[in-house]
């Protein structure tokens, strides 16, 4: 079947499932409504996958399918027999961080040392803007203490891996993006617990050294193992290279489903307001990251990179730390919402920027090519 035909069939199925969902809701059959809603998102993701313009949104739509299913049928994601599914979160996060380490190369690490000024601006903006915006939001919104701590926690975490993909799509500086993500991640065992102690200590008890060790074992140790894998094994066993990204995506989806199921009741109570606060947090990161770097004389291409690096957090790490703090169903809610939302906003921003060449790229284009565009 041709790609265009697959896209048409997928959109048709999506419409059918959406109509079935609406019919189930109107009929009051809420116990059945979760299935067509989940299948609607899956069909929509397949349609997006076959659309060059919307391809970048496909994984985000799959996440919506996963979260929707967990909201309707939470019992399936709390435990399996006598095994609590929350025990999978930390190993899955460690595997995702291992995957990040395996994608790094010596060339990318050397980049950190070559352009220290711009990298430091991006990293300082990241760890200054997002924690302070999170603290400001919880001071304005009257959230329960643990949910407020979750908003601050997502702000205190390092850059998310998705920012590298968005930087590429936005015609930003991909090498700089990777460098800021790497540096902010390596600094997280120190800065994340320190900022949490300073800003969230009034809402929850923060044990600095415990959180520092938790961050180290979830982030640093797996990344180092991934680096060793990159130098010793990467490229030699092809099927491993192909399967690592797929397992990471499944891991992210499963983590979100477990956290959503655990925090379902709290999410129903404060859901709309929490979504609003998280969205403001995310958009403020993009906006302040861009304009502060512009004011500091950073070129357009790098401003785009810093904007995405500031606004896009490692929601998976925040979820894991929330679990280790004993607040998966409360502290973990803001990270669970932030992940899908930042992918939508980040993809949208990257797509908009993709159509606008940075001035430095326009200058470097051949005159003939410029005349044709």
VMD Tcl script that draws the C-alpha trace (Angstrom):
set ca {
  {0.00 0.00 0.00}
  {1.30 3.45 -0.96}
  {2.18 6.01 1.71}
  {-0.66 8.34 0.64}
  {-3.15 5.47 0.88}
  {-1.89 4.51 4.36}
  {-2.34 8.09 5.47}
  {-5.91 8.23 4.14}
  {-6.86 4.90 5.76}
  {-5.34 6.01 9.09}
  {-7.25 9.31 9.06}
  {-10.47 7.42 8.21}
  {-10.00 5.06 11.16}
  {-9.20 8.03 13.41}
  {-12.51 9.72 12.48}
  {-14.45 6.48 13.09}
  {-12.84 5.94 16.52}
  {-13.43 9.57 17.49}
  {-17.12 9.27 16.62}
  {-17.36 6.04 18.64}
  {-15.75 7.79 21.61}
  {-18.22 10.70 21.41}
  {-21.12 8.25 21.13}
  {-19.90 6.29 24.19}
  {-19.58 9.49 26.25}
  {-23.03 10.75 25.21}
  {-24.54 7.37 26.06}
  {-22.89 7.42 29.48}
  {-20.80 4.31 28.70}
  {-17.62 5.72 30.22}
  {-16.18 2.29 30.96}
  {-16.08 1.63 27.20}
  {-15.09 5.13 26.06}
  {-11.38 4.64 26.81}
  {-10.90 2.09 24.03}
  {-12.08 4.21 21.06}
  {-10.26 7.28 22.46}
  {-7.00 5.33 22.69}
  {-7.47 3.84 19.22}
  {-8.26 7.32 17.86}
  {-4.86 8.59 19.03}
  {-3.07 5.51 17.68}
  {-4.70 5.88 14.26}
  {-3.90 9.60 14.27}
  {-0.26 8.83 15.13}
  {-0.07 6.42 12.19}
  {-1.51 9.10 9.90}
  {1.00 11.67 11.18}
  {3.81 9.16 10.71}
  {3.05 9.11 6.98}
  {2.84 12.91 6.73}
  {6.16 14.73 6.25}
  {4.85 17.93 7.86}
  {3.34 16.24 10.95}
  {5.78 13.35 11.35}
  {7.45 14.98 14.36}
  {4.16 14.91 16.31}
  {3.55 11.15 15.94}
  {5.31 10.03 19.14}
  {3.55 12.76 21.15}
  {0.18 11.49 19.91}
  {1.16 7.94 20.95}
  {1.87 9.37 24.43}
  {-1.65 10.82 24.49}
  {-2.98 7.36 23.63}
  {-1.00 5.84 26.51}
  {-2.08 8.50 29.02}
  {-5.73 8.27 27.93}
  {-5.77 4.51 28.40}
  {-4.16 4.85 31.85}
  {-6.73 7.47 32.89}
  {-9.66 5.24 31.90}
  {-8.23 1.93 33.11}
  {-5.74 2.76 35.90}
  {-6.00 -0.64 37.61}
  {-3.97 -2.23 34.78}
  {-0.96 0.00 35.51}
  {-0.75 -0.15 39.28}
  {0.38 -3.73 39.67}
  {0.59 -7.01 37.81}
  {-0.21 -9.85 40.19}
  {1.91 -9.10 43.26}
  {4.39 -6.97 41.31}
  {4.02 -3.17 41.59}
  {4.65 -1.61 38.18}
  {6.16 1.50 39.80}
  {9.28 -0.64 40.39}
  {9.92 -0.51 36.63}
  {10.29 3.29 36.51}
  {13.90 3.58 37.75}
  {15.30 0.71 35.59}
  {13.51 2.16 32.56}
  {14.92 5.63 33.24}
  {18.39 4.17 33.63}
  {18.02 2.43 30.29}
  {16.89 5.69 28.63}
  {19.92 7.50 30.08}
  {22.11 4.62 28.89}
  {20.67 5.20 25.41}
  {21.57 8.89 25.67}
  {25.14 7.99 26.62}
  {25.41 5.56 23.74}
  {24.50 8.34 21.28}
  {27.27 10.66 22.51}
  {30.64 10.68 20.80}
  {34.05 12.09 21.66}
  {33.50 14.81 19.04}
  {30.34 16.00 20.79}
  {32.04 16.04 24.18}
  {34.95 18.09 22.78}
  {32.35 20.61 21.54}
  {31.61 21.47 25.18}
  {35.19 22.70 25.59}
  {35.36 24.53 22.25}
  {32.47 27.01 22.76}
  {32.32 27.52 26.52}
  {30.68 30.98 26.47}
  {27.50 30.08 24.57}
  {27.21 26.71 26.30}
  {27.53 28.34 29.71}
  {24.92 30.99 28.79}
  {22.50 28.22 27.76}
  {23.16 26.12 30.87}
  {22.94 29.07 33.28}
  {19.70 30.25 31.62}
  {18.32 26.74 31.96}
  {19.07 26.38 35.67}
  {18.08 29.98 36.48}
  {14.90 30.49 34.44}
  {13.00 27.23 34.87}
  {13.39 26.80 38.65}
  {12.48 30.46 39.30}
  {9.48 30.38 36.95}
  {8.30 27.17 38.66}
  {8.70 28.77 42.10}
  {6.78 31.87 40.93}
  {3.93 29.76 39.53}
  {3.42 27.74 42.72}
  {3.43 31.01 44.68}
  {0.59 32.30 42.48}
  {-1.47 29.07 42.19}
  {-2.91 27.52 45.34}
  {-1.79 23.92 44.72}
  {-1.43 21.25 47.41}
  {2.16 21.21 48.72}
  {3.36 18.03 46.98}
  {1.91 19.04 43.61}
  {3.58 22.45 44.01}
  {6.87 20.68 44.73}
  {6.41 18.68 41.49}
  {6.20 21.90 39.45}
  {9.42 23.16 41.02}
  {11.03 19.73 40.51}
  {10.40 19.72 36.76}
  {12.00 23.19 36.63}
  {15.10 22.00 38.50}
  {15.83 19.09 36.15}
  {18.28 19.16 33.21}
  {17.38 19.60 29.54}
  {15.32 16.89 27.88}
  {16.63 14.66 25.10}
  {13.78 15.80 22.83}
  {15.37 19.28 22.66}
  {18.10 17.90 20.38}
  {15.53 16.67 17.86}
  {13.65 19.98 18.02}
  {16.88 21.96 17.55}
  {17.56 20.00 14.36}
  {14.02 20.65 13.07}
  {14.21 24.36 14.00}
  {17.41 24.94 11.93}
  {19.13 25.72 15.23}
  {22.65 24.74 16.34}
  {22.43 20.97 16.92}
  {25.99 20.65 18.26}
  {25.28 23.40 20.80}
  {22.01 21.70 21.76}
  {23.77 18.40 22.44}
  {26.48 20.23 24.43}
  {23.98 22.08 26.67}
  {21.95 18.91 27.22}
  {25.13 17.04 28.14}
  {26.47 19.71 30.50}
  {23.12 20.35 32.22}
  {22.68 16.59 32.68}
  {26.19 16.13 34.12}
  {25.56 19.01 36.55}
  {22.16 17.68 37.65}
  {23.39 15.57 40.63}
  {24.58 18.84 42.23}
  {22.17 21.50 40.95}
  {18.86 19.61 41.01}
  {18.95 18.73 44.75}
  {20.45 22.13 45.64}
  {17.71 24.07 43.83}
  {15.02 21.77 45.20}
  {16.28 22.33 48.75}
  {16.28 26.11 48.26}
  {12.96 26.48 46.40}
  {10.82 23.48 47.40}
  {11.99 22.96 50.98}
  {8.91 24.79 52.29}
  {6.59 22.34 50.51}
  {8.27 18.97 51.02}
  {11.29 17.61 52.88}
  {14.29 17.51 50.55}
  {17.28 15.38 51.55}
  {20.16 16.89 49.55}
  {22.61 13.98 49.63}
  {19.90 11.36 49.04}
  {18.65 13.24 45.98}
  {22.21 13.80 44.76}
  {22.88 10.06 44.92}
  {19.50 9.23 43.35}
  {20.27 11.58 40.45}
  {23.75 10.09 40.07}
  {22.53 6.50 39.88}
  {19.65 7.38 37.53}
  {21.65 9.71 35.25}
  {25.44 9.69 35.55}
  {26.17 5.97 35.99}
  {23.96 4.89 33.04}
  {25.38 7.67 30.82}
  {28.95 6.57 31.60}
  {27.94 2.98 30.80}
  {26.39 4.24 27.54}
  {29.61 6.07 26.63}
  {31.60 2.88 27.16}
  {29.07 1.04 25.01}
  {29.48 3.69 22.28}
  {33.25 3.26 22.13}
  {33.34 -0.51 22.52}
  {30.21 -1.88 20.81}
  {28.30 0.82 18.87}
  {28.07 0.06 15.17}
  {29.37 -3.48 15.54}
  {26.01 -5.08 16.34}
  {23.47 -3.40 14.05}
  {20.27 -4.78 15.60}
  {21.20 -3.32 19.01}
  {21.65 0.14 17.45}
  {18.17 -0.12 15.91}
  {16.36 -1.44 18.98}
  {17.72 1.01 21.58}
  {15.65 4.07 20.46}
  {12.48 1.93 20.19}
  {12.90 0.54 23.72}
  {13.51 4.07 25.03}
  {10.24 5.29 23.47}
  {8.28 2.36 24.93}
  {9.95 3.05 28.29}
  {8.85 6.70 28.27}
  {5.27 5.71 27.42}
  {5.15 3.07 30.18}
  {6.55 5.48 32.78}
  {3.86 8.04 31.95}
  {1.12 5.39 32.10}
  {2.20 4.16 35.54}
  {2.44 7.72 36.94}
  {-0.90 8.74 35.38}
  {-2.63 5.68 36.83}
  {-1.16 6.29 40.29}
  {-2.10 9.98 40.31}
  {-5.45 9.70 38.55}
  {-7.59 10.99 41.45}
  {-5.31 13.96 42.15}
  {-5.18 14.69 38.42}
  {-8.98 14.80 38.19}
  {-9.12 17.30 41.09}
  {-6.47 19.76 39.89}
  {-6.07 18.66 36.27}
  {-7.12 21.77 34.30}
  {-5.32 24.22 36.58}
  {-2.18 22.07 36.66}
  {-2.15 21.80 32.85}
  {-2.40 25.61 32.65}
  {0.47 26.10 35.12}
  {2.67 23.55 33.32}
  {1.94 25.14 29.94}
  {2.86 28.61 31.25}
  {6.06 27.13 32.72}
  {7.01 25.55 29.41}
  {6.22 28.60 27.23}
  {7.98 30.96 29.65}
  {11.09 28.81 29.27}
  {11.09 29.19 25.48}
  {10.37 32.93 25.60}
  {12.81 33.95 28.34}
  {15.53 31.63 27.03}
  {15.32 33.20 23.58}
  {15.15 36.86 24.58}
  {17.72 36.74 27.38}
  {20.24 35.13 25.02}
  {19.39 37.77 22.37}
  {20.07 40.52 24.93}
  {23.43 38.89 25.67}
  {24.41 39.21 22.00}
  {24.00 35.55 21.03}
  {23.35 34.96 17.30}
  {19.89 33.90 16.11}
  {20.71 30.24 15.45}
  {22.10 29.82 18.96}
  {19.19 31.78 20.50}
  {16.79 29.22 19.04}
  {18.90 26.45 20.55}
  {18.97 28.04 24.00}
  {15.22 28.69 23.84}
  {14.52 24.99 23.25}
  {17.12 23.87 25.80}
  {15.59 26.07 28.49}
  {11.95 25.19 27.78}
  {12.34 21.43 27.34}
  {13.02 19.50 30.56}
  {13.93 15.91 31.34}
  {10.43 14.98 32.52}
  {11.40 11.32 32.83}
  {14.11 12.11 35.39}
  {11.68 14.31 37.32}
  {9.21 11.41 37.40}
  {11.87 9.04 38.71}
  {12.95 11.48 41.42}
  {9.31 11.99 42.41}
  {9.01 8.22 42.88}
  {12.20 8.09 44.96}
  {10.85 10.97 47.09}
  {7.75 8.87 47.79}
  {5.36 11.14 45.88}
  {4.80 9.45 42.53}
  {1.03 10.14 42.56}
  {1.44 13.81 43.63}
  {4.95 15.19 43.04}
  {5.07 13.13 39.84}
  {1.95 14.70 38.27}
  {3.55 17.90 36.92}
  {6.37 15.95 35.18}
  {3.81 13.53 33.71}
  {1.89 16.44 32.17}
  {4.99 18.45 31.19}
  {6.41 15.69 28.96}
  {3.59 15.45 26.38}
  {2.89 19.21 26.48}
  {6.52 20.19 25.81}
  {6.64 17.81 22.84}
  {3.60 19.48 21.29}
  {4.81 23.03 21.94}
  {8.42 22.18 21.00}
  {7.36 20.53 17.74}
  {5.15 23.50 16.88}
  {7.91 26.03 17.61}
  {10.48 23.99 15.69}
  {8.15 23.67 12.68}
  {7.54 27.45 12.67}
  {11.26 28.19 12.89}
  {12.04 25.61 10.21}
  {10.32 27.82 7.64}
  {12.42 30.83 8.67}
  {16.15 30.63 7.90}
  {18.37 32.25 10.56}
  {20.03 35.44 9.19}
  {23.48 33.83 9.36}
  {22.27 30.94 7.16}
  {20.68 33.35 4.66}
  {24.02 35.16 4.30}
  {25.82 31.88 3.68}
  {23.37 30.74 0.99}
  {24.52 31.02 -2.66}
  {22.95 34.01 -4.43}
  {21.34 31.75 -7.02}
  {19.63 29.69 -4.34}
  {18.43 32.83 -2.52}
  {16.96 34.19 -5.77}
  {14.98 31.00 -6.31}
  {13.36 31.01 -2.82}
}
mol new
graphics top color blue
foreach p $ca { graphics top sphere $p radius 0.5 }
foreach p [lrange $ca 0 end-1] q [lrange $ca 1 end] { graphics top cylinder $p $q radius 0.2 }
display resetview
